[in-house]
Amino acid sequence: MVNWGKLGTLFLIIFITLSFAFTTGPKIARHTTLGLDLRGGFEILYEISPLNEQHKVTKQTLRDAEKALNNRVNALGIAEPDIQVEGNNRIRVRLAGVTNQKKARDIIGKPANLTFRDSKGNIIMTGNDIAEKGANGVFDRMQRPIITLQFKDPEKFASVTKKYIGQRVTIFLDEEPLTVPAPTIRDIIVDGKAQIDGQNSIGEAKELAAILNAGALPIKMKEVFSTSVGAKLGQEALKNGVEA
């Protein structure tokens, strides 16, 4: 004999379960934090080597590089980067939701060593002399995009500008001059402030300032592997997972 009470309860449970799946499934899909395989993006594996013969790649060097990369990527507004040290000389970078891979590669792989050099090419100050978050992309009084710099030790900067009055000092990012032609120091600068002109847009100025604030990478990085995932493929994977 059929127990209609139990059968009715079973159908009710099935109905509620299906209703929950159909009504909440799409909401879950919309509010799930999507990773590389779901939002699309790309992954790069870097091989790490020392900056020069005097340095070695140690565990601390790799940790410092991992921290610098995280700071750099976060400062540029790339959400939830996945950056991990692998083995003794590799770092894997996964960036979800990034569509401009070339730009991201340039940002990640740039050593970002800022140096101030005299007319003979001697380094007289470096990016390490800049105060924490001391670089900012702003407009000057003529509404031109520039980068302002605040130094940790104004007295040191004043001493340098005093020594090089009447001489040209070029600011380099890695081996590329940022100031062309090189500006001439005309006065002693006592407030510890400087600026980098010649930015094409305020976006470019802010981006470079963010890289400088994140700090230079203490290593060289060589790309040995990369792969990308399309966002469409990721969305289909999420949809199928929710429906399943």
Secondary structure per residue as TSV (DSSP state, phi and psi in degrees):
chain	resnum	aa	ss	phi	psi
A	1	M	-	360.0	134.8
A	2	V	-	-75.3	130.4
A	3	N	-	-90.3	94.1
A	4	W	H	-65.6	-27.0
A	5	G	H	-66.4	-48.2
A	6	K	H	-66.9	-38.9
A	7	L	H	-64.7	-40.1
A	8	G	H	-64.2	-40.1
A	9	T	H	-62.9	-41.1
A	10	L	H	-62.2	-45.6
A	11	F	H	-62.9	-36.2
A	12	L	H	-64.9	-42.0
A	13	I	H	-63.3	-43.9
A	14	I	H	-62.4	-42.2
A	15	F	H	-63.0	-44.6
A	16	I	H	-64.3	-41.2
A	17	T	H	-62.3	-45.9
A	18	L	H	-66.2	-39.5
A	19	S	H	-62.2	-41.6
A	20	F	H	-63.1	-42.4
A	21	A	H	-64.4	-43.8
A	22	F	H	-72.4	-33.2
A	23	T	H	-87.4	-33.4
A	24	T	H	-98.7	-21.2
A	25	G	H	-54.9	-52.7
A	26	P	H	-60.7	-36.0
A	27	K	H	-65.6	-41.0
A	28	I	H	-60.7	-43.0
A	29	A	H	-61.5	-38.8
A	30	R	H	-72.6	-31.0
A	31	H	H	-102.7	-1.6
A	32	T	S	-71.3	136.0
A	33	T	-	-75.1	114.9
A	34	L	-	-89.6	133.8
A	35	G	-	-91.5	-166.6
A	36	L	H	-58.1	-42.0
A	37	D	H	-74.3	-12.7
A	38	L	H	-110.4	-37.8
A	39	R	H	-90.6	-13.7
A	40	G	-	84.9	166.5
A	41	G	E	144.0	-154.8
A	42	F	E	-152.2	165.8
A	43	E	E	-133.1	136.7
A	44	I	E	-131.7	136.6
A	45	L	E	-108.3	123.6
A	46	Y	E	-108.1	141.9
A	47	E	E	-97.8	132.3
A	48	I	E	-102.1	138.0
A	49	S	E	-138.0	158.8
A	50	P	-	-68.7	157.9
A	51	L	S	-64.7	-36.5
A	52	N	S	-154.3	-178.5
A	53	E	T	-67.5	-21.3
A	54	Q	T	-80.0	-14.0
A	55	H	-	-106.9	158.4
A	56	K	-	-128.5	153.0
A	57	V	-	-87.3	111.5
A	58	T	-	-114.6	174.7
A	59	K	H	-61.1	-37.9
A	60	Q	H	-67.4	-38.6
A	61	T	H	-59.7	-44.2
A	62	L	H	-65.5	-39.8
A	63	R	H	-64.8	-40.6
A	64	D	H	-64.1	-40.2
A	65	A	H	-66.4	-41.3
A	66	E	H	-61.0	-43.4
A	67	K	H	-64.8	-43.9
A	68	A	H	-62.9	-40.1
A	69	L	H	-65.9	-42.5
A	70	N	H	-61.7	-44.5
A	71	N	H	-60.8	-42.4
A	72	R	H	-65.7	-47.8
A	73	V	H	-66.1	-42.5
A	74	N	H	-64.4	-40.3
A	75	A	H	-63.8	-26.1
A	76	L	T	-92.7	5.7
A	77	G	T	82.2	17.4
A	78	I	-	-86.5	115.1
A	79	A	-	-75.5	139.9
A	80	E	S	49.6	58.1
A	81	P	-	-69.5	149.0
A	82	D	E	-116.3	102.0
A	83	I	E	-122.4	121.0
A	84	Q	E	-137.2	141.4
A	85	V	E	-79.6	136.5
A	86	E	E	-128.3	122.3
A	87	G	T	67.3	-149.4
A	88	N	T	-97.4	-10.9
A	89	N	T	-153.8	32.4
A	90	R	E	-138.8	148.8
A	91	I	E	-133.9	129.6
A	92	R	E	-104.5	131.6
A	93	V	E	-119.6	124.1
A	94	R	E	-119.9	125.3
A	95	L	E	-124.9	114.7
A	96	A	E	-90.1	143.8
A	97	G	T	77.7	7.8
A	98	V	-	-89.9	125.2
A	99	T	-	-101.2	-32.1
A	100	N	-	-93.9	87.7
A	101	Q	H	-68.4	-36.1
A	102	K	H	-62.6	-45.2
A	103	K	H	-63.5	-43.2
A	104	A	H	-63.0	-40.7
A	105	R	H	-61.1	-43.6
A	106	D	H	-61.6	-40.5
A	107	I	H	-68.8	-44.6
A	108	I	H	-69.8	-45.6
A	109	G	H	-82.8	-9.5
A	110	K	-	-71.8	123.0
A	111	P	-	-60.5	-34.2
A	112	A	-	61.7	44.8
A	113	N	-	-87.6	109.9
A	114	L	E	-91.6	128.2
A	115	T	E	-136.3	149.7
A	116	F	E	-112.4	123.0
A	117	R	E	-125.5	144.6
A	118	D	-	-80.4	-176.0
A	119	S	T	-65.6	-18.1
A	120	K	T	-94.3	-0.2
A	121	G	-	90.2	4.7
A	122	N	-	-75.0	136.5
A	123	I	E	-79.6	122.5
A	124	I	E	-109.8	-20.8
A	125	M	E	-153.9	161.3
A	126	T	E	-134.1	177.2
A	127	G	G	-63.0	-21.8
A	128	N	G	-67.2	-16.9
A	129	D	G	-82.7	-9.6
A	130	I	E	-80.1	140.1
A	131	A	E	-65.3	159.3
A	132	E	E	-59.5	128.2
A	133	K	E	54.5	35.4
A	134	G	E	-87.1	-1.1
A	135	A	E	-106.2	134.0
A	136	N	E	-141.7	137.0
A	137	G	E	-91.6	118.3
A	138	V	E	-142.6	176.8
A	139	F	E	-98.0	142.8
A	140	D	-	-85.3	-172.2
A	141	R	T	-65.2	-22.3
A	142	M	T	-94.0	11.8
A	143	Q	S	62.5	33.6
A	144	R	-	-101.4	137.9
A	145	P	E	-70.8	129.8
A	146	I	E	-138.9	171.1
A	147	I	E	-117.3	123.4
A	148	T	E	-95.1	144.5
A	149	L	E	-123.8	135.7
A	150	Q	E	-118.0	124.0
A	151	F	E	-89.0	150.6
A	152	K	S	-62.0	-43.5
A	153	D	-	-118.8	93.2
A	154	P	H	-57.6	-32.6
A	155	E	H	-66.4	-39.0
A	156	K	H	-64.2	-43.7
A	157	F	H	-65.7	-38.1
A	158	A	H	-62.8	-40.2
A	159	S	H	-63.8	-40.4
A	160	V	H	-65.9	-46.1
A	161	T	H	-66.2	-32.0
A	162	K	H	-65.7	-42.3
A	163	K	H	-65.7	-33.8
A	164	Y	T	-108.0	21.3
A	165	I	T	-56.9	133.1
A	166	G	T	85.2	-1.6
A	167	Q	S	-113.8	159.7
A	168	R	B	-89.0	137.2
A	169	V	-	-126.6	125.3
A	170	T	E	-103.3	137.3
A	171	I	E	-97.4	124.3
A	172	F	E	-112.1	142.5
A	173	L	E	-111.5	111.9
A	174	D	T	57.8	-119.2
A	175	E	T	-110.9	15.5
A	176	E	E	-105.0	124.9
A	177	P	E	-69.3	132.6
A	178	L	S	-92.1	-19.2
A	179	T	S	-119.3	105.8
A	180	V	S	-130.1	120.1
A	181	P	S	-72.6	162.6
A	182	A	-	-63.7	133.3
A	183	P	-	-72.1	151.9
A	184	T	B	-97.6	131.4
A	185	I	-	-77.4	118.3
A	186	R	-	-105.1	-23.0
A	187	D	S	-141.4	163.1
A	188	I	-	-74.2	126.9
A	189	I	-	-99.0	111.0
A	190	V	-	-98.0	-12.8
A	191	D	S	-93.2	1.7
A	192	G	-	71.4	25.7
A	193	K	E	-118.1	145.0
A	194	A	E	-145.8	173.4
A	195	Q	E	-146.3	154.3
A	196	I	E	-114.3	118.0
A	197	D	-	-92.3	-179.3
A	198	G	-	84.8	16.9
A	199	Q	-	-78.9	141.1
A	200	N	S	-75.8	-27.2
A	201	S	-	-155.4	163.6
A	202	I	H	-67.5	-30.8
A	203	G	H	-63.7	-42.9
A	204	E	H	-64.0	-40.6
A	205	A	H	-64.1	-44.3
A	206	K	H	-66.7	-37.4
A	207	E	H	-64.5	-46.3
A	208	L	H	-65.7	-39.3
A	209	A	H	-61.1	-40.2
A	210	A	H	-63.8	-40.6
A	211	I	H	-63.9	-43.0
A	212	L	H	-64.8	-40.1
A	213	N	H	-67.7	-31.5
A	214	A	H	-71.2	-23.5
A	215	G	-	99.7	155.1
A	216	A	-	-74.0	150.6
A	217	L	-	-78.7	133.9
A	218	P	S	-84.2	16.0
A	219	I	S	-147.4	172.0
A	220	K	E	-101.4	145.3
A	221	M	E	-126.0	131.4
A	222	K	E	-119.1	125.3
A	223	E	E	-72.5	124.7
A	224	V	E	-115.4	-14.3
A	225	F	E	-160.6	143.9
A	226	S	E	-153.3	153.2
A	227	T	E	-152.4	157.2
A	228	S	E	-133.1	154.5
A	229	V	E	-127.9	128.9
A	230	G	-	-74.5	145.2
A	231	A	H	-63.5	-34.9
A	232	K	H	-62.6	-42.6
A	233	L	H	-62.7	-40.8
A	234	G	H	-65.2	-42.1
A	235	Q	H	-63.8	-38.5
A	236	E	H	-65.6	-37.3
A	237	A	H	-64.3	-41.0
A	238	L	H	-65.5	-44.2
A	239	K	H	-60.4	-45.8
A	240	N	H	-64.5	-36.2
A	241	G	H	-67.0	-40.6
A	242	V	H	-68.2	-42.9
A	243	E	H	-66.9	-33.3
A	244	A	-	-67.5	360.0
